[in-house]
Amino acid sequence: MIDLYIKLGFPFDADLTTDEAGCMVVDEHIYALLVTGPSFGTITGREPADTAAVQKVALVPRSTAASASTS
């Protein structure tokens, strides 16, 4: 799933990367979580959006995401 981004030179945080999700390091303070369709549903409780019908990006500060996952 992340091979393309690795070929483009983006590093991944090995501690937060699995077969189902990859934490791409864009910048020292910017991370992008790339997930498979089934993982998206598990994380959000929703089906992935129909990209022909909608466009959406969720930006969450890492500190907020980390504290939300531990509660």
Secondary structure by P-SEA (a helix, b strand, c coil): caaaaaaacccccccccccccccccccccbbbbbbcaaaaaaaccccccccccccbbbbbcaaaaaaaaac
